[in-house]
Amino acid sequence: MGLNTWHSKDAPPATKEGVGLYHTAILYTTRKDLAVIYKRLKDAHYHFTGASDHGVSEALYLNDPDGNGVELYWDKPKEQWPKKPDGSLDMYTKPLDLKNLLGELDDRL
C-alpha cells in the first residue's frame, strides 16, 4: 500500500480540525491475527491510544509516526453481533480485555 505523504506545493500541512483523513483501519482475518500484531507492537513498546470491544468488532488504536490514527481490528462472526429487540445492531464501546486477547496465543508460547 502506498500513501501520498507529501503536501501540495506551498500549502501548509493540514490541521487536525480540517477536512481529511481521520484514520486508517486495517482488518485482520481472525482474533488470533489481531493478538499477534498486538503482542508484536506491545513487545516493541509501541504506544496504544486505545483498545475497544464494539460488540461487532475488537479494535486496537495507535498513531503512526506522523500522528495519523491507525485502527487494527477484526470483525466478530455476524451471529455474535449484539442485536436490539427490533433486530438492529446494538453496537457499544467497552474496554477490550487485552489479557484475554493475548490468550489467543497460548498455543504459540
C-alpha positions as CSV (number, residue, x, y, z in Angstrom):
1,M,0.0,0.0,0.0
2,G,1.3,3.5,-0.8
3,L,0.0,6.7,0.6
4,N,0.7,10.3,-0.5
5,T,2.9,11.6,2.2
6,W,3.8,14.9,0.7
7,H,2.0,18.3,0.8
8,S,0.7,20.3,-2.0
9,K,3.2,22.8,-3.3
10,D,3.5,25.8,-1.0
11,A,0.5,24.6,1.1
12,P,0.8,24.3,4.9
13,P,0.2,20.8,6.4
14,A,-3.5,20.1,7.1
15,T,-4.7,20.8,10.7
16,K,-6.2,18.1,12.9
17,E,-9.5,20.1,12.8
18,G,-9.6,20.3,9.0
19,V,-11.2,18.0,6.5
20,G,-9.2,15.0,5.7
21,L,-8.2,11.5,6.8
22,Y,-9.5,10.6,10.3
23,H,-7.7,7.3,10.5
24,T,-6.7,4.2,8.5
25,A,-8.3,0.9,9.5
26,I,-6.7,-2.4,8.9
27,L,-8.9,-5.5,9.1
28,Y,-7.4,-8.8,10.4
29,T,-8.9,-12.1,9.4
30,T,-9.0,-13.7,12.9
31,R,-8.8,-12.7,16.5
32,K,-5.6,-14.6,16.7
33,D,-4.1,-12.4,14.0
34,L,-5.1,-9.3,16.0
35,A,-3.4,-10.8,19.0
36,V,-0.2,-11.5,17.1
37,I,0.1,-7.8,16.0
38,Y,-0.9,-6.6,19.5
39,K,1.9,-8.7,21.1
40,R,4.5,-7.6,18.4
41,L,3.7,-3.9,19.0
42,K,3.5,-4.3,22.8
43,D,6.8,-6.1,22.9
44,A,8.3,-3.2,20.8
45,H,6.9,-0.7,23.4
46,Y,4.7,0.9,20.8
47,H,2.2,3.3,22.4
48,F,-1.5,2.4,22.0
49,T,-4.1,5.2,22.2
50,G,-6.9,2.8,22.9
51,A,-8.4,-0.7,22.8
52,S,-12.1,-1.3,22.4
53,D,-14.7,-4.0,22.2
54,H,-17.5,-2.6,19.9
55,G,-19.7,-5.7,20.1
56,V,-19.3,-6.3,16.4
57,S,-15.5,-5.9,16.4
58,E,-12.5,-5.6,18.6
59,A,-10.0,-2.8,17.9
60,L,-6.6,-1.5,18.8
61,Y,-5.9,2.2,18.2
62,L,-2.5,3.8,17.8
63,N,-0.9,6.7,15.9
64,D,1.7,6.3,13.1
65,P,4.9,8.3,13.4
66,D,3.3,11.3,11.7
67,G,0.4,11.3,14.2
68,N,-2.2,9.7,11.9
69,G,-4.7,7.5,13.6
70,V,-4.5,3.7,12.8
71,E,-7.1,1.2,13.8
72,L,-6.2,-2.5,13.8
73,Y,-9.3,-4.7,14.2
74,W,-11.1,-7.9,13.5
75,D,-14.9,-8.4,13.0
76,K,-16.6,-10.9,15.2
77,P,-18.7,-13.5,13.5
78,K,-22.1,-12.0,12.5
79,E,-24.0,-14.5,14.6
80,Q,-22.3,-13.0,17.7
81,W,-23.2,-9.4,16.9
82,P,-25.4,-7.8,19.6
83,K,-28.9,-7.0,18.5
84,K,-31.7,-4.8,19.8
85,P,-35.2,-6.2,20.2
86,D,-36.1,-4.8,16.8
87,G,-33.2,-6.7,15.2
88,S,-31.0,-3.7,14.5
89,L,-27.3,-3.7,15.7
90,D,-26.6,-2.8,19.3
91,M,-23.1,-1.6,19.0
92,Y,-21.2,-0.2,22.0
93,T,-17.7,0.7,23.2
94,K,-16.3,-1.2,26.1
95,P,-12.6,-1.6,27.1
96,L,-11.0,-4.5,25.3
97,D,-9.7,-7.2,27.6
98,L,-6.1,-7.3,26.4
99,K,-5.1,-10.2,28.6
100,N,-7.9,-12.2,27.2
101,L,-6.8,-11.2,23.6
102,L,-3.3,-12.5,24.4
103,G,-4.9,-15.8,25.5
104,E,-5.4,-16.4,21.8
105,L,-1.6,-17.0,21.6
106,D,-1.4,-19.6,24.4
107,D,-0.7,-22.4,21.9
108,R,2.2,-20.4,20.4
109,L,4.0,-19.8,23.7
